[in-house]
Protein backbone atom coordinates (compact mmCIF):
# COMPACT_ATOMS: atom_id res chain seq x y z
CA UNK A 1 0.00 0.00 0.00
CA UNK A 2 1.05 3.54 -0.69
CA UNK A 3 -0.62 6.76 0.32
CA UNK A 4 -0.38 9.61 -2.18
CA UNK A 5 -1.26 13.27 -2.11
CA UNK A 6 -1.78 14.44 -5.68
CA UNK A 7 -3.04 17.94 -6.24
CA UNK A 8 -2.46 21.49 -7.29
CA UNK A 9 -1.60 24.52 -5.19
CA UNK A 10 -0.86 28.16 -5.85
CA UNK A 11 2.66 29.59 -5.76
CA UNK A 12 1.93 30.75 -2.23
CA UNK A 13 0.82 27.30 -1.07
CA UNK A 14 -2.99 27.42 -1.15
CA UNK A 15 -5.34 24.63 -2.22
CA UNK A 16 -8.32 26.94 -2.49
CA UNK A 17 -9.26 30.56 -1.98
CA UNK A 18 -10.56 31.77 1.39
CA UNK A 19 -14.12 30.76 0.38
CA UNK A 20 -12.91 27.27 -0.63
CA UNK A 21 -13.24 28.22 -4.31
CA UNK A 22 -11.15 26.78 -7.11
CA UNK A 23 -11.80 29.25 -9.91
CA UNK A 24 -8.10 30.21 -9.87
CA UNK A 25 -7.31 26.59 -10.82
CA UNK A 26 -9.99 26.17 -13.48
CA UNK A 27 -8.83 29.39 -15.14
CA UNK A 28 -5.20 28.18 -15.23
CA UNK A 29 -5.41 24.85 -17.07
CA UNK A 30 -6.90 21.39 -17.30
CA UNK A 31 -5.96 17.84 -16.28
CA UNK A 32 -5.29 17.04 -19.95
CA UNK A 33 -2.17 19.17 -19.57
CA UNK A 34 -0.83 16.94 -16.75
CA UNK A 35 0.01 13.30 -16.00
CA UNK A 36 -3.34 12.82 -14.25
CA UNK A 37 -4.58 9.88 -16.34
CA UNK A 38 -1.43 7.82 -15.72
CA UNK A 39 -1.56 8.62 -12.02
CA UNK A 40 -5.26 7.75 -11.65
CA UNK A 41 -4.84 4.35 -13.33
CA UNK A 42 -2.56 3.33 -10.43
CA UNK A 43 -5.05 4.25 -7.68
CA UNK A 44 -7.44 1.88 -5.90
CA UNK A 45 -9.05 4.30 -3.43
CA UNK A 46 -9.70 8.03 -3.11
CA UNK A 47 -10.31 9.76 0.20
CA UNK A 48 -11.51 13.32 0.52
CA UNK A 49 -13.22 15.73 2.86
CA UNK A 50 -16.71 17.10 2.54
CA UNK A 51 -15.65 20.41 0.97
CA UNK A 52 -13.64 18.67 -1.73
CA UNK A 53 -16.59 16.38 -2.39
CA UNK A 54 -18.93 19.39 -2.65
CA UNK A 55 -16.76 20.79 -5.47
CA UNK A 56 -16.95 17.45 -7.30
CA UNK A 57 -20.71 17.18 -6.71
CA UNK A 58 -21.20 20.44 -8.64
CA UNK A 59 -20.11 18.68 -11.83
CA UNK A 60 -22.73 17.43 -14.26
CA UNK A 61 -21.69 13.76 -13.91
CA UNK A 62 -19.84 13.60 -10.60
CA UNK A 63 -19.94 9.78 -10.52
CA UNK A 64 -17.81 9.71 -13.68
CA UNK A 65 -14.98 11.70 -12.09
CA UNK A 66 -13.51 8.68 -10.25
CA UNK A 67 -15.10 5.69 -12.00
CA UNK A 68 -12.60 2.92 -11.14
CA UNK A 69 -11.76 3.69 -7.51
CA UNK A 70 -13.52 3.22 -4.19
CA UNK A 71 -14.30 6.81 -3.16
CA UNK A 72 -14.61 7.70 0.53
CA UNK A 73 -15.87 11.08 1.75
CA UNK A 74 -15.24 12.06 5.36
CA UNK A 75 -18.47 13.65 6.51
CA UNK A 76 -20.98 13.58 9.35
CA UNK A 77 -23.86 12.68 7.05
CA UNK A 78 -24.83 9.11 6.19
CA UNK A 79 -25.95 9.93 2.61
CA UNK A 80 -24.36 11.71 -0.29
CA UNK A 81 -26.19 13.16 -3.31
CA UNK A 82 -23.96 11.36 -5.87
CA UNK A 83 -23.53 7.69 -6.67
CA UNK A 84 -20.05 6.24 -6.42
CA UNK A 85 -19.09 7.98 -3.16
CA UNK A 86 -19.16 6.37 0.29
CA UNK A 87 -19.69 8.58 3.36
CA UNK A 88 -17.47 7.77 6.36
CA UNK A 89 -16.99 9.40 9.74
CA UNK A 90 -14.05 7.27 10.91
CA UNK A 91 -10.62 8.41 12.02
CA UNK A 92 -8.67 9.11 8.80
CA UNK A 93 -5.47 7.18 9.69
CA UNK A 94 -7.48 4.22 11.00
CA UNK A 95 -9.53 3.95 7.80
CA UNK A 96 -6.39 4.19 5.66
CA UNK A 97 -4.71 1.44 7.72
CA UNK A 98 -7.80 -0.78 7.33
CA UNK A 99 -7.75 -0.45 3.54
CA UNK A 100 -4.92 -2.97 3.31
CA UNK A 101 -2.65 -3.26 0.30
CA UNK A 102 -4.23 -0.55 -1.82
CA UNK A 103 -2.95 2.66 -3.36
CA UNK A 104 -4.77 5.51 -1.65
CA UNK A 105 -5.09 8.99 -3.11
CA UNK A 106 -5.73 11.89 -0.75
CA UNK A 107 -7.80 14.21 -2.96
CA UNK A 108 -7.48 17.79 -1.74
CA UNK A 109 -8.27 18.66 1.82
CA UNK A 110 -5.66 19.60 4.38
CA UNK A 111 -7.94 18.17 7.11
CA UNK A 112 -7.51 14.72 5.54
CA UNK A 113 -3.81 15.13 4.75
CA UNK A 114 -2.68 16.57 8.12
CA UNK A 115 -3.47 13.55 10.36
CA UNK A 116 -1.82 11.22 7.84
CA UNK A 117 1.33 13.37 7.79
CA UNK A 118 1.31 13.54 11.59
CA UNK A 119 1.36 9.72 11.73
CA UNK A 120 3.97 9.47 8.95
CA UNK A 121 1.53 7.63 6.66
CA UNK A 122 2.04 9.66 3.45
CA UNK A 123 4.42 7.93 1.06
CA UNK A 124 4.30 10.27 -1.95
CA UNK A 125 3.55 13.93 -2.59
CA UNK A 126 2.82 14.92 -6.18
CA UNK A 127 2.28 18.64 -6.12
CA UNK A 128 1.49 20.75 -9.14
CA UNK A 129 2.12 24.43 -8.71
CA UNK A 130 0.02 26.93 -10.63
CA UNK A 131 1.42 30.37 -11.51
CA UNK A 132 -1.09 32.12 -9.25
CA UNK A 133 -0.75 34.09 -6.00
CA UNK A 134 -3.87 34.29 -3.85
CA UNK A 135 -2.46 36.08 -0.81
CA UNK A 136 -4.80 34.12 1.45
CA UNK A 137 -6.80 30.95 1.32
CA UNK A 138 -6.84 27.33 2.46
CA UNK A 139 -3.24 26.10 2.88
CA UNK A 140 -2.13 22.63 1.82
CA UNK A 141 -0.11 21.89 4.93
CA UNK A 142 -1.63 22.29 8.40
CA UNK A 143 -0.15 19.33 10.28
CA UNK A 144 1.23 19.75 13.78
CA UNK A 145 4.88 20.57 14.22
CA UNK A 146 7.13 17.64 13.48
CA UNK A 147 9.92 17.25 10.96
CA UNK A 148 8.99 15.16 7.92
CA UNK A 149 11.50 14.66 5.15
CA UNK A 150 10.74 13.78 1.56
CA UNK A 151 13.06 13.08 -1.35
CA UNK A 152 12.62 14.91 -4.65
CA UNK A 153 12.15 12.23 -7.32
CA UNK A 154 11.12 14.23 -10.36
CA UNK A 155 10.29 17.66 -11.72
CA UNK A 156 8.04 18.04 -14.76
CA UNK A 157 6.52 20.93 -16.65
CA UNK A 158 2.96 20.79 -17.96
CA UNK A 159 2.16 24.05 -19.71
CA UNK A 160 2.13 26.68 -16.97
CA UNK A 161 2.23 24.05 -14.17
CA UNK A 162 5.35 22.76 -12.43
CA UNK A 163 4.94 19.28 -10.97
CA UNK A 164 7.14 18.16 -8.10
CA UNK A 165 7.14 14.47 -7.17
CA UNK A 166 8.45 13.51 -3.74
CA UNK A 167 8.70 10.21 -1.87
CA UNK A 168 9.05 9.66 1.84
CA UNK A 169 12.59 9.65 3.19
CA UNK A 170 13.65 7.18 5.84
CA UNK A 171 13.91 9.50 8.85
CA UNK A 172 11.46 11.76 10.64
CA UNK A 173 11.26 13.13 14.14
N, C-alpha and C positions, 0 to 999 in steps of 0.2 A: 504494500500500500504506500502511496505517496499522497501528500496533501500539497495542493498548489494554490497560490493566489495568482490569478491572471486578470489583469484589468488595466484601465487607463486612468492616469491622474494628470493634473495640470503641472506646469513647471514649478509652481509653488506648493505642490504636494496635496492638492485637494481632489477627492473623488467626485464631489458634487458641490454645487453652490450652496449658500447658506439656507436656501429653501429646499434643499435636496434635489434641485433641478439638474438636468444633464444637457441642456440646450448647448452649452459651450462645446460638448463632445460631439453632438450630432452635427453641429455646424463646422466641425473640423475635418471629419472624414468618416469612412465606413469600414466595417470589418473586412470587406473585400480587399482593402489595402493592407491587410495584416496577415499573420500566420494563423488566424483564428480557426479555420477549418481543420488544419492539421492538428492543432492543439485539442480541439473538441473531440476528434475521433479517438483520442487516447483516454478520455474521461469516462468513468462509470457512474459518478454521482456528482450532483451540484448541491451546494448548500448556500443559502442566502437569508438575509433578514427581511422583515416585512416591507421596509421602504424600497429595497431593491426589487422585491417581488411586485410592489405596486407600480413601479416603472414598467416592468415587463407586462403586467396585466393591462396596461393602456394600449398595447399593440393589438392590431386587428385579429391576429391568430396567435395568441400567447403560447398555446400548447405546442406550436410548431417551433418555438425558439430553441428548446432543448428536447428534441424528439427521442434521442436514444439513451438518455441518462435518467436515473432516479433523481427526482428534484425535490429537495426538502426545503421548506420555508419555516424559519423560526418565528413563531407568532403565538399569541395567546388565544387565537380563535381556533375552532375545530373544523372549520370549513373555509375553503378558498373558492373564489369565483371562476377559476380556470381549471380545466382538466389537466392532468399531467403533473400537478404539484401537490406535495404531501405536507400538511401542516404539522409541525412538531413544537413542543415546548420544553424539550429536554435540555440538559446542560450540553453546550456545543462540544467540548472535548470528549465527553462521554459518548455522545452519538457517533462522533468520528471514530473513536476507538472501537465501537461496536460494529462498524461497517465492514470490518475485516480487511481482506486483501483487495481493496478497490482503490482506484485513483479518484481522489476527491478534489473538486474544484470549489474554492471559496469565491463566490460571485459577488463582488462588491461588498460593502458593509464592514466598516471598521469594528462594529460590535460583534461580528462573527470572527473576524480575523484576530482581534486582540487576545481573547482567551486562548486561542490556539498558539499564538506566538509566546504568550506567557508560560505555557506548558511545553514549549519547544517542540510543537507538533507540525510545524510548517516546513516542508522539505524544499519547496521551490517557490520563488517569487518571479513572476514574469510581468514586468511593469512597463507599460507603454506610456510615454510622456508626450502630451500634446503641447504645442507651442502657444499656450494660453496662460495668462496670469489672472487669477480671480481676486486675490487680495484677502479674501475670507471665504470660508466654506466648511465642508465636512472633510477633515483630514483622513488620509489613509491609515496612518499609524497612531494608535491611541493606547497601546499596551502599557502596562506598568513598567517602571524602571527595571532594567535588567539587560545586560549586554547580550546581544544575539549577533553572531557573525554569519555572514553568507559569502559565498565565493562567486565572483563574476564569471559566468560561463560563456556568455555571448552578447554581442551588441549588434542589432540590426536596425536598418532604416526602412520604414514603410511610408513613403510620401513625406508628410510633415511630422510623422511620429518617429520617435526613437524608442526602441524596445530593448530593455535590459533584462537578461535572464540570469538569475542567481540560484545557486543551490546551497543547502545548509552546510556550514562548515562543522568540523568535529567539536569544537569547544564552545561553551557558553557559560556564563556565570550569573 
